[in-house]
Amino acid sequence: MSSDTILVLNAGSSSLKFSLYREEEETLAPVYRGQIAGIGQSPVFSAKDASGKPVGEDLLSGSEDSHQAILDRLLDWLSGKLKGGMPRAAGHRVVHGGPQHDRPLRLSRDALEELHRLTPLAPLHQPHNLAPIQALWRLQPELPQVACFDTAFHRSQPEIAQRFALPRELTAEGVRRYGFHGLSYEYIAGVLPDFLEDRDRKRVIVAHLGHGASMCAMLDGRSVATTMGFTALDGLPMAQRSGNIDPGVVLYLMQQKKMSADEVSDLLYHRCGLQGVSGGISSDMAELLDSKAPEAEEAVALFCYRAGREIGSLAAALGGLDALVFTAGIGENAPEVRRRIAKQAEWLGVQIDPQANDTGGTDISAINSRVHVMVIPTDEEIVIAEQTQALCEPAV
């Protein structure tokens, strides 16, 4: 028995985040949100209802170390909450859709195989994103499933913006700029009309600053440039990722330091960014801001400096700037980071109101700022739920 609910899944290597939405007349209302962390070690289940009240915490047995076993447990829990019913569809965050997918995809066996072939483009994300899809088919073979891609939003970019200066045959093989965090950018593009008039949101830069960080230039709500490229390593320094780096550095590490490809990958993905520049103090921006260590200050300063430079680049792609939007964990919760980045963008007409910035207002623009400066919490899960609902309309 299916219910009037949509299940949203976001799977990583050791965690499975989930949300459940109930279909109401014209909206999707959140019901539960939670995660299963520590998969493969000591899995821990936690969930909250729409009001934020905890509704279940449980240490799962260590033998439940696969996505199928974890999903079996999750579906049992949901069935109990839904009085024997099951979600009528499931939507999945899938990092990579390749060059051909510019919208969500209702999944088939052939489509899943196609997405598996994109694994070399996102080896640290794609296999984990796809594992629950296969597992759900084994558990609920009739359940409609939808893949929602982090790359899709950026397929609206001009072809020239998606190219590297590489031989054409490599471009044809798929070595191009893809961009990521597209579900977050799609959410912000969708809600901007609630905050700004048409004339004030034509040229917008959105700064998705979190554990992973990137920026996107939007022209009339469509992506025209973004800081991430072929992989989610590119662009801004992040919690543990390097961001933009001279390719010659990679050659140096391999040729002179005799590092293997796996060692270089581990370095760039896990030991750089805030973690590396701070000398191992922390990869967490809040902890670095609280630290008195000069290495911590240098990590914060580099993050903000690079963000300021990227704003200049993206503003050039837009031909100007009407609005700057901060979102995601750092963007939403670190006033000092917003202040420093906005200071670097003063030449573009960006000025923030210190009190509004410190107290957490949505509009933090100074009264004389030529650019609107906003803080808007992102919600990738509702985008996935809406895309899934649209592709899986119930039978009449």
SVG drawing of the C-alpha trace seen along z (x, -y; Angstrom):
<svg xmlns="http://www.w3.org/2000/svg" viewBox="-8 -55 70 64">
<polyline fill="none" stroke="black" stroke-width="0.4" points="0.0,0.0 1.5,-3.3 0.9,-6.6 0.8,-10.2 4.4,-10.7 7.7,-11.3 11.0,-9.9 14.2,-11.8 17.6,-10.1 21.1,-11.6 23.7,-8.8 27.4,-9.2 30.1,-6.7 29.2,-6.3 25.9,-8.0 22.4,-8.1 20.3,-11.3 16.6,-11.1 13.5,-13.3 9.9,-12.4 7.3,-14.8 3.5,-14.6 1.7,-15.7 -1.0,-18.2 -3.2,-20.3 -0.6,-22.5 2.5,-21.9 4.8,-19.3 4.9,-19.4 7.9,-18.0 7.1,-15.1 10.4,-13.5 14.1,-14.3 17.0,-12.2 20.0,-10.2 21.8,-7.0 25.5,-7.7 28.4,-5.4 27.5,-2.9 30.1,-0.2 31.1,-0.8 28.5,-1.4 25.4,-2.7 23.3,-5.2 19.8,-6.2 18.3,-9.5 15.2,-11.4 13.1,-14.4 9.6,-15.5 8.6,-18.7 8.8,-20.6 12.3,-19.4 11.3,-17.0 13.3,-13.8 11.2,-10.8 13.7,-8.0 17.3,-7.2 18.7,-3.8 22.1,-2.1 21.9,0.4 23.7,3.6 27.2,3.6 26.2,6.2 23.9,3.7 26.8,2.3 25.3,2.2 22.8,-0.3 20.3,2.5 20.4,3.5 20.2,-0.1 17.3,-0.9 15.4,2.2 15.6,0.9 14.6,-2.6 11.6,-1.3 10.4,0.7 10.6,-2.4 8.7,-4.5 6.1,-1.8 5.4,-1.9 5.1,-5.6 2.8,-5.5 0.6,-2.8 1.7,-0.1 2.0,-2.4 5.0,-3.1 6.2,-6.2 4.8,-6.3 8.1,-7.4 11.7,-8.1 14.0,-10.9 17.8,-10.7 20.6,-13.3 23.0,-12.1 26.1,-14.2 26.9,-13.6 24.5,-13.6 27.1,-14.1 26.8,-16.5 23.5,-15.1 21.2,-15.4 19.8,-18.9 16.8,-17.8 15.8,-15.1 15.5,-11.5 12.9,-8.9 15.0,-5.8 15.1,-2.5 17.6,0.3 19.2,-1.1 19.3,-4.6 21.0,-3.4 23.7,-1.6 24.3,-4.8 24.8,-6.7 27.2,-4.0 29.3,-4.7 29.8,-8.3 31.5,-7.0 35.0,-8.0 33.9,-11.6 32.9,-11.5 34.5,-8.4 34.1,-9.6 30.4,-10.4 28.6,-8.6 28.8,-4.9 27.4,-5.9 24.6,-8.0 23.6,-5.1 23.8,-2.3 20.4,-3.1 18.7,-3.1 19.7,0.5 19.0,1.5 15.5,0.0 14.7,1.9 15.5,5.1 13.3,4.2 10.5,2.4 10.7,3.3 7.6,1.4 8.6,-1.9 9.2,-4.7 12.6,-6.3 14.0,-9.6 17.6,-10.8 18.1,-14.6 21.5,-15.8 23.8,-18.3 25.2,-19.1 21.9,-19.6 21.4,-23.3 24.6,-24.3 23.8,-22.8 22.3,-26.1 25.7,-27.6 27.1,-28.8 29.2,-26.1 32.3,-28.3 31.9,-28.4 31.9,-24.6 35.1,-24.1 38.7,-23.7 41.5,-24.6 42.1,-21.0 42.3,-19.0 38.8,-18.6 38.8,-14.8 39.1,-15.1 36.2,-17.5 34.2,-15.1 35.0,-12.3 33.4,-14.4 36.4,-16.3 34.6,-19.7 33.4,-22.0 30.3,-20.6 29.7,-22.5 28.0,-21.2 25.7,-22.2 23.1,-22.7 20.2,-21.6 21.0,-24.3 21.3,-26.9 18.0,-25.8 16.3,-26.3 17.7,-29.8 16.7,-30.7 13.2,-29.5 12.7,-31.5 14.5,-34.8 11.2,-36.2 9.9,-36.1 12.6,-38.5 13.5,-40.7 11.8,-42.4 12.6,-41.3 14.9,-44.3 16.9,-43.6 17.6,-39.9 18.7,-39.9 22.4,-39.5 22.9,-37.4 25.9,-35.7 25.0,-32.9 27.7,-31.8 27.1,-28.3 29.6,-28.2 29.7,-25.0 31.9,-22.0 32.0,-22.0 31.9,-25.5 31.2,-27.1 29.7,-30.1 27.3,-30.5 26.6,-33.4 22.9,-33.5 21.5,-35.6 17.7,-35.7 17.8,-32.7 19.9,-30.5 23.5,-29.4 26.0,-31.1 29.2,-30.4 30.3,-28.6 33.5,-28.1 33.5,-24.2 34.5,-22.5 35.3,-18.9 35.2,-17.8 34.1,-19.1 37.7,-19.9 37.8,-23.1 37.2,-26.7 37.1,-27.9 39.2,-26.4 36.8,-24.2 36.9,-22.4 39.4,-19.8 39.6,-20.3 42.2,-22.4 40.0,-24.3 41.7,-25.7 45.3,-24.7 47.9,-24.9 48.0,-21.5 51.7,-21.8 51.5,-21.3 49.9,-17.8 52.7,-17.0 55.3,-18.1 53.8,-15.9 53.8,-12.9 57.1,-13.5 59.3,-15.0 57.6,-13.8 56.9,-10.4 53.3,-10.4 50.9,-8.0 47.6,-9.1 45.7,-7.7 48.0,-9.7 47.5,-12.9 43.7,-12.3 43.7,-11.8 45.8,-14.9 43.6,-17.1 40.3,-15.8 41.0,-15.3 44.1,-17.2 43.9,-20.6 41.6,-23.6 40.9,-25.0 42.3,-21.8 45.6,-22.0 46.2,-25.8 45.4,-25.9 48.0,-23.3 45.5,-20.7 43.7,-22.9 40.3,-22.3 38.3,-22.0 35.4,-23.7 35.0,-27.5 33.4,-28.2 36.3,-26.6 38.8,-28.5 37.1,-31.8 37.2,-31.1 40.9,-30.2 43.6,-32.6 46.3,-30.7 47.8,-32.7 47.4,-29.6 43.7,-29.6 43.4,-33.2 45.4,-32.6 43.0,-29.8 40.0,-32.1 41.7,-34.9 42.6,-32.8 39.1,-31.4 37.6,-34.9 40.3,-36.3 39.6,-33.6 35.9,-34.1 36.4,-37.8 38.4,-37.0 35.8,-34.6 33.1,-37.2 35.0,-39.5 35.3,-36.7 31.6,-35.9 30.6,-39.5 32.6,-39.8 30.7,-36.8 27.4,-38.6 28.4,-42.1 27.6,-43.5 25.9,-42.6 22.5,-43.2 22.4,-40.8 24.8,-38.7 23.2,-35.8 25.0,-33.8 23.7,-30.3 24.7,-26.9 26.4,-26.3 29.1,-29.0 27.2,-31.4 24.1,-31.3 25.9,-31.2 29.2,-33.0 28.7,-36.8 32.4,-37.5 33.0,-35.6 30.2,-37.4 31.6,-40.8 35.1,-40.0 33.8,-38.8 31.5,-41.8 34.4,-44.1 36.3,-42.7 33.3,-43.3 32.8,-47.0 34.1,-48.0 31.1,-46.3 28.7,-48.4 28.4,-45.8 27.9,-47.2 26.3,-45.4 24.5,-46.7 26.7,-45.5 23.8,-45.1 21.6,-43.1 24.6,-41.0 25.4,-40.2 21.7,-39.5 21.0,-37.2 18.6,-39.2 17.6,-38.0 18.4,-41.3 21.8,-42.5 22.3,-45.3 23.3,-48.7 20.8,-51.4 23.2,-52.9 24.3,-49.6 24.0,-49.5 23.8,-45.6 21.3,-43.7 23.0,-41.4 20.9,-38.5 21.2,-35.5 18.8,-32.7 18.9,-29.2 19.1,-26.6 16.9,-23.5 18.1,-20.9 15.7,-18.2 12.5,-20.1 13.9,-20.5 14.4,-16.8 11.0,-16.1 9.3,-18.5 11.2,-17.1 10.3,-13.5 6.6,-14.4 6.6,-16.0 7.9,-12.9 5.8,-10.4 2.3,-11.8 -0.1,-9.4 -2.4,-7.4 -5.8,-9.0"/>
</svg>
